[in-house]
Amino acid sequence: MLGLVKRLVNMCASKLKVLITSATLDGEKVSAFFSGCPVLNVPGKLYPVEVFFSSERPTSYLESALKKAIGVVLSLAHALSLYWRVVNFIGLMLFRAHTQTQTQRERERERERIGKKTKN
């Protein structure tokens, strides 16, 4: 994955800026890989980090990296999908509540108008 990013950086050197954040990557190794790019270390962790290692050696690192990246993207897409469903549901409920309130006001106005007509 970083190899593809490095190719993009080399192709668009003046336009593309890359920021890599990680709690587990070795900053110095990444800097060396990207031809000595600057490293900013922020000590400490804001939340616990778990490191998982593959139990099997991959036959193709590229295929393994792509599968992992696609898995991450799909899990993010699923989470975003759920988020938007909740947001849409809340929006729908608010719209219904607004519409019901508006309908009740219109009914009250109609009753008042009819009441005034019958008095005259």
KOLTOR-38124 format. One record per residue: residue number from 0; residue in three letters; x, y negated, z of N, C-alpha, C, O in turn. Coordinates in Angstrom, 2 decimals. Layout:
residues N
+-----+------+---------+---------+---------+---------+----------+---------+---------+---------+---------+---------+---------+---------+
! seq ! type !  n.east ! n.north !    n.up ! ca.east ! ca.north !   ca.up !  c.east ! c.north !    c.up !  o.east ! o.north !    o.up !
+-----+------+---------+---------+---------+---------+----------+---------+---------+---------+---------+---------+---------+---------+
! NUM !  ALA !       X !       Y !       Z !       X !        Y !       Z !       X !       Y !       Z !       X !       Y !       Z !
...
+-----+------+---------+---------+---------+---------+----------+---------+---------+---------+---------+---------+---------+---------+
This chain:
residues 120
+-----+------+---------+---------+---------+---------+----------+---------+---------+---------+---------+---------+---------+---------+
! seq ! type !  n.east ! n.north !    n.up ! ca.east ! ca.north !   ca.up !  c.east ! c.north !    c.up !  o.east ! o.north !    o.up !
+-----+------+---------+---------+---------+---------+----------+---------+---------+---------+---------+---------+---------+---------+
!   0 !  MET !    0.83 !    1.17 !    0.00 !    0.00 !     0.00 !    0.00 !    0.89 !   -1.25 !    0.00 !    0.66 !   -2.18 !   -0.78 !
!   1 !  LEU !    1.88 !   -1.27 !    0.86 !    2.77 !    -2.43 !    0.91 !    3.57 !   -2.57 !   -0.38 !    3.95 !   -3.67 !   -0.77 !
!   2 !  GLY !    3.83 !   -1.45 !   -1.04 !    4.52 !    -1.50 !   -2.33 !    3.71 !   -2.25 !   -3.36 !    4.26 !   -3.02 !   -4.14 !
!   3 !  LEU !    2.41 !   -2.02 !   -3.38 !    1.54 !    -2.75 !   -4.30 !    1.51 !   -4.23 !   -3.95 !    1.51 !   -5.08 !   -4.85 !
!   4 !  VAL !    1.47 !   -4.55 !   -2.67 !    1.48 !    -5.95 !   -2.23 !    2.79 !   -6.61 !   -2.66 !    2.81 !   -7.75 !   -3.11 !
!   5 !  LYS !    3.90 !   -5.87 !   -2.52 !    5.20 !    -6.42 !   -2.92 !    5.23 !   -6.72 !   -4.41 !    5.77 !   -7.75 !   -4.82 !
!   6 !  ARG !    4.66 !   -5.84 !   -5.23 !    4.59 !    -6.09 !   -6.67 !    3.78 !   -7.35 !   -6.96 !    4.17 !   -8.17 !   -7.79 !
!   7 !  LEU !    2.66 !   -7.50 !   -6.27 !    1.83 !    -8.70 !   -6.47 !    2.58 !   -9.96 !   -6.07 !    2.51 !  -10.98 !   -6.76 !
!   8 !  VAL !    3.29 !   -9.90 !   -4.95 !    4.07 !   -11.06 !   -4.50 !    5.12 !  -11.41 !   -5.54 !    5.32 !  -12.59 !   -5.83 !
!   9 !  ASN !    5.79 !  -10.42 !   -6.09 !    6.83 !   -10.68 !   -7.10 !    6.23 !  -11.25 !   -8.39 !    6.84 !  -12.10 !   -9.03 !
!  10 !  MET !    5.03 !  -10.78 !   -8.76 !    4.40 !   -11.27 !   -9.98 !    3.88 !  -12.70 !   -9.81 !    3.92 !  -13.49 !  -10.76 !
!  11 !  CYS !    3.39 !  -13.04 !   -8.63 !    2.78 !   -14.35 !   -8.38 !    3.52 !  -15.08 !   -7.28 !    2.90 !  -15.66 !   -6.39 !
!  12 !  ALA !    4.85 !  -15.06 !   -7.34 !    5.66 !   -15.56 !   -6.23 !    5.30 !  -16.96 !   -5.77 !    5.27 !  -17.22 !   -4.57 !
!  13 !  SER !    5.04 !  -17.85 !   -6.68 !    4.79 !   -19.24 !   -6.26 !    3.36 !  -19.46 !   -5.80 !    3.09 !  -20.44 !   -5.11 !
!  14 !  LYS !    2.44 !  -18.58 !   -6.16 !    1.03 !   -18.79 !   -5.86 !    0.51 !  -17.95 !   -4.69 !   -0.35 !  -18.39 !   -3.94 !
!  15 !  LEU !    1.03 !  -16.77 !   -4.54 !    0.48 !   -15.83 !   -3.57 !    1.25 !  -15.86 !   -2.26 !    2.47 !  -15.72 !   -2.24 !
!  16 !  LYS !    0.54 !  -16.06 !   -1.19 !    1.13 !   -16.01 !    0.15 !    0.48 !  -14.83 !    0.88 !   -0.73 !  -14.65 !    0.82 !
!  17 !  VAL !    1.28 !  -14.05 !    1.57 !    0.78 !   -12.86 !    2.24 !    1.06 !  -12.96 !    3.72 !    2.17 !  -13.31 !    4.14 !
!  18 !  LEU !    0.07 !  -12.65 !    4.50 !    0.20 !   -12.60 !    5.96 !   -0.17 !  -11.19 !    6.39 !   -1.29 !  -10.73 !    6.16 !
!  19 !  ILE !    0.76 !  -10.51 !    7.03 !    0.52 !    -9.15 !    7.50 !    0.49 !   -9.19 !    9.01 !    1.43 !   -9.64 !    9.66 !
!  20 !  THR !   -0.61 !   -8.71 !    9.57 !   -0.70 !    -8.64 !   11.03 !   -0.84 !   -7.18 !   11.43 !   -1.58 !   -6.41 !   10.81 !
!  21 !  SER !   -0.14 !   -6.81 !   12.46 !   -0.19 !    -5.44 !   12.94 !    0.36 !   -5.36 !   14.35 !    1.31 !   -6.06 !   14.71 !
!  22 !  ALA !   -0.23 !   -4.49 !   15.12 !    0.27 !    -4.26 !   16.47 !    1.29 !   -3.12 !   16.48 !    1.96 !   -2.89 !   17.49 !
!  23 !  THR !    1.42 !   -2.41 !   15.36 !    2.27 !    -1.23 !   15.36 !    3.41 !   -1.27 !   14.35 !    4.35 !   -0.49 !   14.46 !
!  24 !  LEU !    3.36 !   -2.16 !   13.35 !    4.43 !    -2.22 !   12.36 !    5.70 !   -2.82 !   12.96 !    5.64 !   -3.66 !   13.85 !
!  25 !  ASP !    6.82 !   -2.37 !   12.46 !    8.11 !    -2.95 !   12.85 !    8.35 !   -4.17 !   11.96 !    8.60 !   -4.04 !   10.77 !
!  26 !  GLY !    8.27 !   -5.35 !   12.55 !    8.38 !    -6.60 !   11.81 !    9.67 !   -6.75 !   11.04 !    9.67 !   -7.26 !    9.93 !
!  27 !  GLU !   10.77 !   -6.31 !   11.62 !   12.08 !    -6.44 !   10.96 !   12.15 !   -5.57 !    9.70 !   12.69 !   -5.99 !    8.68 !
!  28 !  LYS !   11.61 !   -4.36 !    9.78 !   11.61 !    -3.48 !    8.61 !   10.73 !   -4.05 !    7.50 !   11.09 !   -4.00 !    6.32 !
!  29 !  VAL !    9.57 !   -4.58 !    7.87 !    8.68 !    -5.18 !    6.87 !    9.35 !   -6.40 !    6.25 !    9.26 !   -6.60 !    5.04 !
!  30 !  SER !   10.02 !   -7.21 !    7.06 !   10.73 !    -8.38 !    6.56 !   11.82 !   -7.97 !    5.56 !   11.96 !   -8.59 !    4.51 !
!  31 !  ALA !   12.57 !   -6.94 !    5.90 !   13.61 !    -6.46 !    4.99 !   13.00 !   -5.95 !    3.68 !   13.55 !   -6.18 !    2.61 !
!  32 !  PHE !   11.87 !   -5.26 !    3.77 !   11.19 !    -4.73 !    2.59 !   10.73 !   -5.86 !    1.68 !   10.78 !   -5.74 !    0.46 !
!  33 !  PHE !   10.29 !   -6.98 !    2.27 !    9.84 !    -8.13 !    1.50 !   10.96 !   -9.17 !    1.33 !   10.70 !  -10.38 !    1.33 !
!  34 !  SER !   12.18 !   -8.72 !    1.20 !   13.35 !    -9.57 !    0.91 !   13.58 !  -10.65 !    1.94 !   13.84 !  -11.80 !    1.58 !
!  35 !  GLY !   13.49 !  -10.30 !    3.20 !   13.82 !   -11.23 !    4.28 !   12.79 !  -12.30 !    4.55 !   13.14 !  -13.43 !    4.91 !
!  36 !  CYS !   11.53 !  -11.98 !    4.40 !   10.49 !   -12.97 !    4.69 !   10.47 !  -13.29 !    6.19 !   10.92 !  -12.47 !    6.99 !
!  37 !  PRO !    9.95 !  -14.45 !    6.56 !    9.92 !   -14.81 !    7.99 !    9.01 !  -13.89 !    8.80 !    8.01 !  -13.37 !    8.30 !
!  38 !  VAL !    9.38 !  -13.70 !   10.07 !    8.61 !   -12.87 !   10.98 !    8.21 !  -13.71 !   12.18 !    9.04 !  -14.41 !   12.76 !
!  39 !  LEU !    6.98 !  -13.64 !   12.56 !    6.49 !   -14.32 !   13.74 !    6.00 !  -13.25 !   14.71 !    5.04 !  -12.54 !   14.41 !
!  40 !  ASN !    6.65 !  -13.14 !   15.84 !    6.24 !   -12.15 !   16.84 !    5.41 !  -12.82 !   17.93 !    5.83 !  -13.82 !   18.50 !
!  41 !  VAL !    4.26 !  -12.27 !   18.20 !    3.42 !   -12.73 !   19.30 !    3.39 !  -11.60 !   20.32 !    2.80 !  -10.55 !   20.07 !
!  42 !  PRO !    4.02 !  -11.80 !   21.47 !    4.10 !   -10.70 !   22.44 !    2.74 !  -10.42 !   23.09 !    1.87 !  -11.27 !   23.17 !
!  43 !  GLY !    2.62 !   -9.20 !   23.54 !    1.41 !    -8.79 !   24.24 !    0.35 !   -8.26 !   23.29 !    0.45 !   -8.40 !   22.07 !
!  44 !  LYS !   -0.65 !   -7.66 !   23.88 !   -1.75 !    -7.10 !   23.11 !   -3.05 !   -7.63 !   23.69 !   -3.22 !   -7.70 !   24.90 !
!  45 !  LEU !   -3.94 !   -8.01 !   22.81 !   -5.24 !    -8.52 !   23.26 !   -6.20 !   -7.38 !   23.59 !   -7.18 !   -7.57 !   24.31 !
!  46 !  TYR !   -5.94 !   -6.21 !   23.05 !   -6.79 !    -5.05 !   23.29 !   -5.94 !   -3.80 !   23.14 !   -4.87 !   -3.85 !   22.52 !
!  47 !  PRO !   -6.39 !   -2.68 !   23.70 !   -5.58 !    -1.46 !   23.61 !   -5.43 !   -0.98 !   22.17 !   -6.37 !   -1.07 !   21.37 !
!  48 !  VAL !   -4.27 !   -0.48 !   21.86 !   -3.99 !     0.02 !   20.51 !   -3.66 !    1.50 !   20.59 !   -2.84 !    1.92 !   21.40 !
!  49 !  GLU !   -4.31 !    2.28 !   19.74 !   -4.02 !     3.71 !   19.66 !   -3.28 !    3.97 !   18.36 !   -3.64 !    3.42 !   17.32 !
!  50 !  VAL !   -2.26 !    4.81 !   18.41 !   -1.49 !     5.17 !   17.23 !   -1.78 !    6.63 !   16.92 !   -1.65 !    7.49 !   17.78 !
!  51 !  PHE !   -2.19 !    6.89 !   15.67 !   -2.49 !     8.26 !   15.24 !   -1.49 !    8.67 !   14.17 !   -1.14 !    7.87 !   13.30 !
!  52 !  PHE !   -1.05 !    9.90 !   14.24 !   -0.13 !    10.42 !   13.24 !   -0.80 !   11.59 !   12.53 !   -1.57 !   12.34 !   13.13 !
!  53 !  SER !   -0.50 !   11.71 !   11.26 !   -1.06 !    12.81 !   10.48 !   -0.45 !   14.13 !   10.95 !    0.74 !   14.20 !   11.24 !
!  54 !  SER !   -1.28 !   15.15 !   11.03 !   -0.78 !    16.46 !   11.47 !   -0.07 !   17.19 !   10.32 !    0.71 !   18.11 !   10.56 !
!  55 !  GLU !   -0.34 !   16.76 !    9.08 !    0.29 !    17.39 !    7.93 !    1.08 !   16.36 !    7.13 !    0.71 !   15.19 !    7.07 !
!  56 !  ARG !    2.14 !   16.80 !    6.52 !    2.91 !    15.91 !    5.65 !    2.16 !   15.79 !    4.32 !    1.85 !   16.80 !    3.69 !
!  57 !  PRO !    1.86 !   14.55 !    3.90 !    1.10 !    14.40 !    2.65 !    1.90 !   14.84 !    1.44 !    3.12 !   14.66 !    1.38 !
!  58 !  THR !    1.21 !   15.42 !    0.48 !    1.89 !    15.83 !   -0.76 !    2.16 !   14.61 !   -1.64 !    3.14 !   14.59 !   -2.39 !
!  59 !  SER !    1.30 !   13.62 !   -1.54 !    1.48 !    12.38 !   -2.30 !    1.21 !   11.21 !   -1.36 !    0.09 !   11.04 !   -0.89 !
!  60 !  TYR !    2.23 !   10.42 !   -1.10 !    2.06 !     9.27 !   -0.21 !    1.09 !    8.25 !   -0.80 !    0.31 !    7.64 !   -0.08 !
!  61 !  LEU !    1.14 !    8.07 !   -2.12 !    0.24 !     7.13 !   -2.77 !   -1.21 !    7.57 !   -2.61 !   -2.07 !    6.78 !   -2.25 !
!  62 !  GLU !   -1.46 !    8.84 !   -2.89 !   -2.83 !     9.36 !   -2.76 !   -3.31 !    9.26 !   -1.32 !   -4.45 !    8.87 !   -1.06 !
!  63 !  SER !   -2.45 !    9.61 !   -0.38 !   -2.79 !     9.54 !    1.03 !   -3.09 !    8.10 !    1.45 !   -4.06 !    7.86 !    2.17 !
!  64 !  ALA !   -2.27 !    7.15 !    1.01 !   -2.48 !     5.74 !    1.35 !   -3.77 !    5.22 !    0.74 !   -4.51 !    4.48 !    1.39 !
!  65 !  LEU !   -4.04 !    5.59 !   -0.50 !   -5.27 !     5.15 !   -1.16 !   -6.51 !    5.71 !   -0.47 !   -7.50 !    5.01 !   -0.28 !
!  66 !  LYS !   -6.44 !    6.99 !   -0.09 !   -7.58 !     7.60 !    0.62 !   -7.83 !    6.89 !    1.94 !   -8.98 !    6.62 !    2.31 !
!  67 !  LYS !   -6.76 !    6.59 !    2.65 !   -6.89 !     5.90 !    3.94 !   -7.47 !    4.50 !    3.73 !   -8.37 !    4.07 !    4.46 !
!  68 !  ALA !   -6.94 !    3.78 !    2.73 !   -7.42 !     2.42 !    2.45 !   -8.89 !    2.43 !    2.05 !   -9.67 !    1.59 !    2.50 !
!  69 !  ILE !   -9.27 !    3.38 !    1.20 !  -10.67 !     3.48 !    0.78 !  -11.56 !    3.82 !    1.98 !  -12.66 !    3.29 !    2.11 !
!  70 !  GLY !  -11.07 !    4.69 !    2.85 !  -11.83 !     5.02 !    4.06 !  -12.06 !    3.81 !    4.94 !  -13.15 !    3.62 !    5.48 !
!  71 !  VAL !  -11.03 !    2.98 !    5.09 !  -11.16 !     1.77 !    5.90 !  -12.16 !    0.82 !    5.26 !  -13.02 !    0.26 !    5.94 !
!  72 !  VAL !  -12.04 !    0.63 !    3.94 !  -12.95 !    -0.28 !    3.24 !  -14.39 !    0.23 !    3.35 !  -15.30 !   -0.56 !    3.59 !
!  73 !  LEU !  -14.59 !    1.53 !    3.19 !  -15.94 !     2.08 !    3.28 !  -16.51 !    1.93 !    4.69 !  -17.70 !    1.65 !    4.85 !
!  74 !  SER !  -15.68 !    2.14 !    5.71 !  -16.18 !     1.98 !    7.08 !  -16.51 !    0.52 !    7.35 !  -17.49 !    0.23 !    8.03 !
!  75 !  LEU !  -15.71 !   -0.41 !    6.82 !  -16.03 !    -1.84 !    6.96 !  -17.30 !   -2.18 !    6.20 !  -18.13 !   -2.95 !    6.69 !
!  76 !  ALA !  -17.45 !   -1.62 !    5.01 !  -18.66 !    -1.88 !    4.21 !  -19.89 !   -1.37 !    4.95 !  -20.93 !   -2.02 !    4.95 !
!  77 !  HIS !  -19.77 !   -0.20 !    5.56 !  -20.89 !     0.36 !    6.32 !  -21.23 !   -0.54 !    7.51 !  -22.40 !   -0.83 !    7.76 !
!  78 !  ALA !  -20.20 !   -1.00 !    8.22 !  -20.43 !    -1.88 !    9.37 !  -21.07 !   -3.19 !    8.92 !  -22.00 !   -3.68 !    9.56 !
!  79 !  LEU !  -20.60 !   -3.76 !    7.80 !  -21.19 !    -5.00 !    7.29 !  -22.62 !   -4.78 !    6.84 !  -23.48 !   -5.64 !    7.03 !
!  80 !  SER !  -22.87 !   -3.63 !    6.24 !  -24.23 !    -3.30 !    5.81 !  -25.17 !   -3.27 !    7.01 !  -26.27 !   -3.82 !    6.96 !
!  81 !  LEU !  -24.74 !   -2.62 !    8.09 !  -25.55 !    -2.58 !    9.30 !  -25.75 !   -3.98 !    9.86 !  -26.85 !   -4.33 !   10.30 !
!  82 !  TYR !  -24.68 !   -4.78 !    9.86 !  -24.76 !    -6.15 !   10.36 !  -25.81 !   -6.94 !    9.58 !  -26.65 !   -7.61 !   10.17 !
!  83 !  TRP !  -25.75 !   -6.86 !    8.24 !  -26.69 !    -7.63 !    7.42 !  -28.11 !   -7.12 !    7.57 !  -29.06 !   -7.90 !    7.47 !
!  84 !  ARG !  -28.27 !   -5.82 !    7.81 !  -29.63 !    -5.31 !    8.06 !  -30.20 !   -5.92 !    9.34 !  -31.36 !   -6.32 !    9.38 !
!  85 !  VAL !  -29.37 !   -6.00 !   10.36 !  -29.82 !    -6.61 !   11.62 !  -30.13 !   -8.08 !   11.41 !  -31.16 !   -8.57 !   11.87 !
!  86 !  VAL !  -29.24 !   -8.80 !   10.72 !  -29.46 !   -10.22 !   10.46 !  -30.74 !  -10.43 !    9.66 !  -31.53 !  -11.32 !    9.97 !
!  87 !  ASN !  -30.96 !   -9.61 !    8.63 !  -32.17 !    -9.73 !    7.82 !  -33.42 !   -9.42 !    8.65 !  -34.44 !  -10.08 !    8.50 !
!  88 !  PHE !  -33.34 !   -8.42 !    9.51 !  -34.47 !    -8.06 !   10.37 !  -34.81 !   -9.22 !   11.29 !  -35.98 !   -9.58 !   11.45 !
!  89 !  ILE !  -33.78 !   -9.81 !   11.91 !  -34.01 !   -10.95 !   12.81 !  -34.61 !  -12.11 !   12.02 !  -35.54 !  -12.77 !   12.48 !
!  90 !  GLY !  -34.07 !  -12.37 !   10.84 !  -34.61 !   -13.44 !    9.99 !  -36.06 !  -13.19 !    9.63 !  -36.87 !  -14.12 !    9.65 !
!  91 !  LEU !  -36.38 !  -11.96 !    9.30 !  -37.76 !   -11.61 !    8.96 !  -38.68 !  -11.82 !   10.16 !  -39.78 !  -12.35 !   10.01 !
!  92 !  MET !  -38.23 !  -11.40 !   11.34 !  -39.04 !   -11.58 !   12.54 !  -39.25 !  -13.06 !   12.84 !  -40.35 !  -13.47 !   13.20 !
!  93 !  LEU !  -38.21 !  -13.87 !   12.69 !  -38.34 !   -15.31 !   12.91 !  -39.28 !  -15.93 !   11.89 !  -40.08 !  -16.80 !   12.23 !
!  94 !  PHE !  -39.19 !  -15.49 !   10.64 !  -40.08 !   -15.99 !    9.60 !  -41.52 !  -15.65 !    9.91 !  -42.41 !  -16.49 !    9.78 !
!  95 !  ARG !  -41.76 !  -14.40 !   10.33 !  -43.12 !   -13.98 !   10.68 !  -43.66 !  -14.80 !   11.85 !  -44.81 !  -15.24 !   11.83 !
!  96 !  ALA !  -42.83 !  -15.00 !   12.86 !  -43.26 !   -15.79 !   14.02 !  -43.60 !  -17.22 !   13.59 !  -44.60 !  -17.78 !   14.03 !
!  97 !  HIS !  -42.76 !  -17.80 !   12.73 !  -43.01 !   -19.16 !   12.23 !  -44.31 !  -19.20 !   11.42 !  -45.12 !  -20.11 !   11.58 !
!  98 !  THR !  -44.49 !  -18.21 !   10.55 !  -45.68 !   -18.15 !    9.71 !  -46.93 !  -17.99 !   10.57 !  -47.95 !  -18.63 !   10.31 !
!  99 !  GLN !  -46.86 !  -17.13 !   11.59 !  -48.02 !   -16.94 !   12.47 !  -48.35 !  -18.22 !   13.21 !  -49.52 !  -18.58 !   13.34 !
! 100 !  THR !  -47.36 !  -18.92 !   13.70 !  -47.57 !   -20.18 !   14.40 !  -48.18 !  -21.20 !   13.46 !  -49.11 !  -21.92 !   13.82 !
! 101 !  GLN !  -47.67 !  -21.26 !   12.24 !  -48.19 !   -22.19 !   11.24 !  -49.63 !  -21.85 !   10.90 !  -50.46 !  -22.75 !   10.76 !
! 102 !  THR !  -49.95 !  -20.56 !   10.75 !  -51.31 !   -20.13 !   10.45 !  -52.25 !  -20.48 !   11.59 !  -53.38 !  -20.92 !   11.36 !
! 103 !  GLN !  -51.80 !  -20.27 !   12.82 !  -52.63 !   -20.62 !   13.97 !  -52.93 !  -22.11 !   13.98 !  -54.06 !  -22.51 !   14.27 !
! 104 !  ARG !  -51.95 !  -22.94 !   13.69 !  -52.16 !   -24.40 !   13.64 !  -53.16 !  -24.76 !   12.55 !  -54.03 !  -25.61 !   12.76 !
! 105 !  GLU !  -53.04 !  -24.12 !   11.39 !  -53.98 !   -24.39 !   10.30 !  -55.40 !  -23.99 !   10.69 !  -56.35 !  -24.71 !   10.38 !
! 106 !  ARG !  -55.56 !  -22.87 !   11.37 !  -56.88 !   -22.44 !   11.83 !  -57.47 !  -23.44 !   12.81 !  -58.65 !  -23.77 !   12.74 !
! 107 !  GLU !  -56.63 !  -23.91 !   13.75 !  -57.11 !   -24.89 !   14.73 !  -57.54 !  -26.18 !   14.04 !  -58.56 !  -26.76 !   14.41 !
! 108 !  ARG !  -56.78 !  -26.63 !   13.06 !  -57.15 !   -27.84 !   12.31 !  -58.46 !  -27.64 !   11.57 !  -59.30 !  -28.54 !   11.53 !
! 109 !  GLU !  -58.63 !  -26.45 !   10.97 !  -59.86 !   -26.14 !   10.24 !  -61.05 !  -26.13 !   11.20 !  -62.12 !  -26.64 !   10.87 !
! 110 !  ARG !  -60.88 !  -25.55 !   12.38 !  -61.96 !   -25.53 !   13.39 !  -62.32 !  -26.95 !   13.81 !  -63.49 !  -27.29 !   13.95 !
! 111 !  GLU !  -61.28 !  -27.77 !   14.01 !  -61.53 !   -29.17 !   14.40 !  -62.28 !  -29.90 !   13.29 !  -63.19 !  -30.68 !   13.57 !
! 112 !  ARG !  -61.89 !  -29.67 !   12.03 !  -62.55 !   -30.32 !   10.90 !  -64.01 !  -29.89 !   10.80 !  -64.89 !  -30.71 !   10.57 !
! 113 !  ILE !  -64.26 !  -28.59 !   10.96 !  -65.63 !   -28.07 !   10.90 !  -66.44 !  -28.63 !   12.06 !  -67.60 !  -29.02 !   11.91 !
! 114 !  GLY !  -65.80 !  -28.68 !   13.24 !  -66.49 !   -29.23 !   14.42 !  -66.89 !  -30.67 !   14.21 !  -67.98 !  -31.06 !   14.64 !
! 115 !  LYS !  -66.06 !  -31.47 !   13.57 !  -66.38 !   -32.86 !   13.30 !  -67.50 !  -32.99 !   12.30 !  -68.33 !  -33.89 !   12.42 !
! 116 !  LYS !  -67.55 !  -32.10 !   11.30 !  -68.60 !   -32.12 !   10.29 !  -69.95 !  -31.80 !   10.90 !  -70.95 !  -32.42 !   10.55 !
! 117 !  THR !  -70.00 !  -30.82 !   11.83 !  -71.28 !   -30.42 !   12.42 !  -71.80 !  -31.50 !   13.36 !  -73.01 !  -31.60 !   13.56 !
! 118 !  LYS !  -70.94 !  -32.28 !   13.95 !  -71.37 !   -33.37 !   14.83 !  -71.98 !  -34.51 !   14.04 !  -72.84 !  -35.22 !   14.56 !
! 119 !  ASN !  -71.55 !  -34.69 !   12.79 !  -72.06 !   -35.80 !   11.97 !  -73.31 !  -35.43 !   11.32 !  -73.89 !  -36.24 !   10.59 !
+-----+------+---------+---------+---------+---------+----------+---------+---------+---------+---------+---------+---------+---------+
